[in-house]
Amino acid sequence: MGRAGRACGVSAVKSKRVPRAVREQQMLDAAVRTFARRGYRAASMDEIAEVAGVSKPLVYLYLNSKEELFSAVIRRESAALVEAVTAAVEPDAPADRQLWSGLTGFFAHTAEHPDGWAVLHQQARTHGEPFALEVAAMRAEIVRFVTELIGAAAQEAGCVGELADREVAGLAHALVGAAESLAEWANVRTDDGTSGGREREGERQRPAAKDTAATLMNFAWAGLGRLMDGERWAPEA
């Protein structure tokens, strides 16, 4: 082969090189899928490399270790979830509409990314520090956001002084916990390892994100509305 032919061949090889940032996202995508379906302990770097279509040494070169790879997955999926929730909120809408749209964003994202949700809600929370702490930080950010929405609703209702900051924060924690539980129910994984909308044996279609958000609003907002109107439940003496 002449010099020109060799130069052409080298150029072709270089043109096929995948940029590092793109390759890293491919590895993270493969890791999300593998961790969600195998679990953190059972997942292997060999399988992650195979799913990503790269060599195992390259995964180690980019992401150092299984622990650091898992942490990178948690950080990416956490940031994507928070962004989905905040971006979905209609900023100039009434407080209840803002909360509903934020919940819709949450349920839509978890439905579209069931493996990412499984990593955050199931895997990362069960393997101790530092993984659980990273998920807790993500959750705290969402709770702060929901706290602001409930506070805005209280202000709209004219009962700012009647709802203490601690009570508003407690309501936000309860609402976020309910949303997490509902997302887990809506994203049931079947026996064959798939998710995406059906319970075992295909008996139930997964509800649309807007419908799931409305279910939670019907459960929570009616009570919040009565609370903001000054009605309170108290146990009988």
C-alpha positions as a Python dict, from the first residue, in 0.01 Angstrom:
ca = {
    (1, 'M'): (0, 0, 0),
    (2, 'G'): (138, 341, -89),
    (3, 'R'): (184, 634, 145),
    (4, 'A'): (-139, 792, 27),
    (5, 'G'): (-328, 469, 94),
    (6, 'R'): (-184, 437, 443),
    (7, 'A'): (-273, 799, 519),
    (8, 'C'): (-627, 740, 401),
    (9, 'G'): (-654, 432, 623),
    (10, 'V'): (-527, 619, 930),
    (11, 'S'): (-770, 902, 861),
    (12, 'A'): (-1060, 656, 841),
    (13, 'V'): (-965, 501, 1177),
    (14, 'K'): (-942, 843, 1340),
    (15, 'S'): (-1279, 945, 1199),
    (16, 'K'): (-1441, 647, 1369),
    (17, 'R'): (-1316, 740, 1713),
    (18, 'V'): (-1599, 818, 1951),
    (19, 'P'): (-1550, 1135, 2159),
    (20, 'R'): (-1477, 1061, 2524),
    (21, 'A'): (-1791, 1236, 2649),
    (22, 'V'): (-2011, 1030, 2417),
    (23, 'R'): (-1836, 707, 2505),
    (24, 'E'): (-1871, 779, 2877),
    (25, 'Q'): (-2245, 833, 2841),
    (26, 'Q'): (-2270, 501, 2658),
    (27, 'M'): (-2095, 334, 2951),
    (28, 'L'): (-2327, 504, 3198),
    (29, 'D'): (-2631, 396, 2995),
    (30, 'A'): (-2505, 37, 3002),
    (31, 'A'): (-2435, 60, 3374),
    (32, 'V'): (-2786, 192, 3450),
    (33, 'R'): (-2942, -97, 3265),
    (34, 'T'): (-2716, -356, 3425),
    (35, 'F'): (-2739, -226, 3781),
    (36, 'A'): (-3118, -198, 3755),
    (37, 'R'): (-3164, -551, 3628),
    (38, 'R'): (-2885, -736, 3808),
    (39, 'G'): (-2852, -536, 4127),
    (40, 'Y'): (-2536, -363, 4241),
    (41, 'R'): (-2371, -670, 4392),
    (42, 'A'): (-2444, -906, 4104),
    (43, 'A'): (-2363, -660, 3825),
    (44, 'S'): (-2019, -715, 3674),
    (45, 'M'): (-1788, -480, 3492),
    (46, 'D'): (-1757, -745, 3221),
    (47, 'E'): (-2129, -730, 3151),
    (48, 'I'): (-2138, -351, 3163),
    (49, 'A'): (-1853, -336, 2913),
    (50, 'E'): (-2028, -586, 2689),
    (51, 'V'): (-2357, -393, 2695),
    (52, 'A'): (-2167, -69, 2620),
    (53, 'G'): (-1978, -235, 2336),
    (54, 'V'): (-1635, -152, 2478),
    (55, 'S'): (-1355, -337, 2652),
    (56, 'K'): (-1350, -372, 3029),
    (57, 'P'): (-1012, -193, 3057),
    (58, 'L'): (-1168, 108, 2884),
    (59, 'V'): (-1447, 119, 3143),
    (60, 'Y'): (-1187, 118, 3419),
    (61, 'L'): (-984, 383, 3236),
    (62, 'Y'): (-1282, 617, 3215),
    (63, 'L'): (-1457, 545, 3545),
    (64, 'N'): (-1189, 386, 3766),
    (65, 'S'): (-1393, 129, 3961),
    (66, 'K'): (-1733, -29, 4002),
    (67, 'E'): (-1801, 194, 4305),
    (68, 'E'): (-1715, 513, 4117),
    (69, 'L'): (-1917, 399, 3818),
    (70, 'F'): (-2220, 342, 4041),
    (71, 'S'): (-2172, 684, 4203),
    (72, 'A'): (-2154, 845, 3859),
    (73, 'V'): (-2476, 670, 3761),
    (74, 'I'): (-2652, 795, 4075),
    (75, 'R'): (-2534, 1153, 4019),
    (76, 'R'): (-2646, 1152, 3656),
    (77, 'E'): (-2986, 995, 3720),
    (78, 'S'): (-3048, 1220, 4023),
    (79, 'A'): (-2969, 1535, 3827),
    (80, 'A'): (-3194, 1424, 3541),
    (81, 'L'): (-3486, 1356, 3776),
    (82, 'V'): (-3456, 1691, 3957),
    (83, 'E'): (-3431, 1869, 3622),
    (84, 'A'): (-3740, 1689, 3493),
    (85, 'V'): (-3946, 1792, 3797),
    (86, 'T'): (-3839, 2156, 3804),
    (87, 'A'): (-3866, 2199, 3426),
    (88, 'A'): (-4222, 2061, 3423),
    (89, 'V'): (-4358, 2315, 3669),
    (90, 'E'): (-4565, 2597, 3519),
    (91, 'P'): (-4411, 2897, 3700),
    (92, 'D'): (-4696, 3147, 3661),
    (93, 'A'): (-4977, 2901, 3734),
    (94, 'P'): (-5170, 2874, 4064),
    (95, 'A'): (-4996, 2672, 4335),
    (96, 'D'): (-5206, 2361, 4285),
    (97, 'R'): (-5139, 2363, 3910),
    (98, 'Q'): (-4766, 2405, 3975),
    (99, 'L'): (-4766, 2109, 4210),
    (100, 'W'): (-4965, 1896, 3966),
    (101, 'S'): (-4735, 1980, 3675),
    (102, 'G'): (-4427, 1904, 3887),
    (103, 'L'): (-4572, 1568, 3987),
    (104, 'T'): (-4656, 1499, 3624),
    (105, 'G'): (-4293, 1567, 3533),
    (106, 'F'): (-4181, 1329, 3807),
    (107, 'F'): (-4408, 1045, 3699),
    (108, 'A'): (-4333, 1099, 3330),
    (109, 'H'): (-3959, 1084, 3391),
    (110, 'T'): (-3972, 775, 3610),
    (111, 'A'): (-4194, 602, 3352),
    (112, 'E'): (-3961, 692, 3065),
    (113, 'H'): (-3650, 591, 3261),
    (114, 'P'): (-3757, 290, 3470),
    (115, 'D'): (-3403, 156, 3500),
    (116, 'G'): (-3275, 488, 3629),
    (117, 'W'): (-3559, 501, 3880),
    (118, 'A'): (-3487, 145, 3991),
    (119, 'V'): (-3122, 236, 4054),
    (120, 'L'): (-3218, 541, 4261),
    (121, 'H'): (-3515, 401, 4449),
    (122, 'Q'): (-3406, 40, 4502),
    (123, 'Q'): (-3035, -17, 4451),
    (124, 'A'): (-2865, 299, 4575),
    (125, 'R'): (-3070, 324, 4892),
    (126, 'T'): (-2991, -27, 5007),
    (127, 'H'): (-2611, -29, 4986),
    (128, 'G'): (-2514, 227, 5247),
    (129, 'E'): (-2277, 520, 5221),
    (130, 'P'): (-2189, 694, 5002),
    (131, 'F'): (-2462, 579, 4764),
    (132, 'A'): (-2754, 630, 5002),
    (133, 'L'): (-2625, 977, 5092),
    (134, 'E'): (-2620, 1083, 4728),
    (135, 'V'): (-2981, 972, 4682),
    (136, 'A'): (-3076, 1146, 5006),
    (137, 'A'): (-2927, 1470, 4871),
    (138, 'M'): (-3137, 1439, 4556),
    (139, 'R'): (-3447, 1368, 4759),
    (140, 'A'): (-3380, 1665, 4987),
    (141, 'E'): (-3361, 1893, 4684),
    (142, 'I'): (-3700, 1774, 4562),
    (143, 'V'): (-3847, 1809, 4913),
    (144, 'R'): (-3720, 2170, 4931),
    (145, 'F'): (-3884, 2240, 4598),
    (146, 'V'): (-4217, 2089, 4707),
    (147, 'T'): (-4194, 2278, 5038),
    (148, 'E'): (-4173, 2602, 4842),
    (149, 'L'): (-4480, 2506, 4638),
    (150, 'I'): (-4684, 2422, 4948),
    (151, 'G'): (-4566, 2744, 5111),
    (152, 'A'): (-4679, 2936, 4804),
    (153, 'A'): (-5017, 2764, 4822),
    (154, 'A'): (-5051, 2862, 5187),
    (155, 'Q'): (-4967, 3218, 5096),
    (156, 'E'): (-5229, 3219, 4821),
    (157, 'A'): (-5484, 3090, 5071),
    (158, 'G'): (-5390, 3357, 5323),
    (159, 'C'): (-5291, 3113, 5598),
    (160, 'V'): (-4915, 3170, 5611),
    (161, 'G'): (-4914, 3230, 5983),
    (162, 'E'): (-5129, 2927, 6059),
    (163, 'L'): (-4900, 2672, 5898),
    (164, 'A'): (-4566, 2656, 6075),
    (165, 'D'): (-4254, 2601, 5867),
    (166, 'R'): (-4205, 2262, 6029),
    (167, 'E'): (-4556, 2155, 5936),
    (168, 'V'): (-4512, 2266, 5575),
    (169, 'A'): (-4185, 2072, 5557),
    (170, 'G'): (-4356, 1766, 5703),
    (171, 'L'): (-4630, 1785, 5443),
    (172, 'A'): (-4367, 1811, 5169),
    (173, 'H'): (-4186, 1502, 5298),
    (174, 'A'): (-4515, 1310, 5310),
    (175, 'L'): (-4606, 1413, 4956),
    (176, 'V'): (-4265, 1321, 4814),
    (177, 'G'): (-4278, 986, 4993),
    (178, 'A'): (-4622, 919, 4849),
    (179, 'A'): (-4497, 1011, 4500),
    (180, 'E'): (-4205, 770, 4533),
    (181, 'S'): (-4434, 489, 4641),
    (182, 'L'): (-4678, 560, 4359),
    (183, 'A'): (-4396, 565, 4103),
    (184, 'E'): (-4281, 227, 4232),
    (185, 'W'): (-4634, 93, 4188),
    (186, 'A'): (-4667, 243, 3840),
    (187, 'N'): (-4334, 100, 3723),
    (188, 'V'): (-4383, -261, 3825),
    (189, 'R'): (-4117, -482, 3667),
    (190, 'T'): (-4237, -808, 3518),
    (191, 'D'): (-4086, -1151, 3570),
    (192, 'D'): (-3889, -1127, 3245),
    (193, 'G'): (-3704, -822, 3374),
    (194, 'T'): (-3893, -568, 3165),
    (195, 'S'): (-4088, -272, 3289),
    (196, 'G'): (-4291, -24, 3103),
    (197, 'G'): (-4636, -64, 3200),
    (198, 'R'): (-4777, -398, 3294),
    (199, 'E'): (-4813, -595, 3608),
    (200, 'R'): (-4755, -967, 3603),
    (201, 'E'): (-4920, -1144, 3314),
    (202, 'G'): (-5010, -809, 3159),
    (203, 'E'): (-5315, -755, 3374),
    (204, 'R'): (-5277, -380, 3419),
    (205, 'Q'): (-5171, -109, 3179),
    (206, 'R'): (-4951, 150, 3343),
    (207, 'P'): (-5144, 474, 3392),
    (208, 'A'): (-5039, 790, 3212),
    (209, 'A'): (-4818, 1028, 3409),
    (210, 'K'): (-5092, 1292, 3419),
    (211, 'D'): (-5340, 1040, 3558),
    (212, 'T'): (-5095, 924, 3824),
    (213, 'A'): (-5028, 1285, 3923),
    (214, 'A'): (-5403, 1349, 3942),
    (215, 'T'): (-5443, 1042, 4167),
    (216, 'L'): (-5191, 1185, 4411),
    (217, 'M'): (-5344, 1533, 4390),
    (218, 'N'): (-5687, 1386, 4467),
    (219, 'F'): (-5537, 1210, 4765),
    (220, 'A'): (-5329, 1499, 4897),
    (221, 'W'): (-5462, 1828, 4768),
    (222, 'A'): (-5816, 1790, 4900),
    (223, 'G'): (-5669, 1752, 5246),
    (224, 'L'): (-5425, 2037, 5197),
    (225, 'G'): (-5706, 2258, 5074),
    (226, 'R'): (-5914, 2188, 5386),
    (227, 'L'): (-5611, 2249, 5605),
    (228, 'M'): (-5552, 2584, 5440),
    (229, 'D'): (-5918, 2667, 5495),
    (230, 'G'): (-5858, 2626, 5866),
    (231, 'E'): (-6001, 2276, 5906),
    (232, 'R'): (-5790, 2042, 6115),
    (233, 'W'): (-5830, 1682, 6219),
    (234, 'A'): (-5782, 1599, 6583),
    (235, 'P'): (-5828, 1272, 6772),
    (236, 'E'): (-6127, 1250, 6998),
    (237, 'A'): (-6049, 1316, 7360),
}
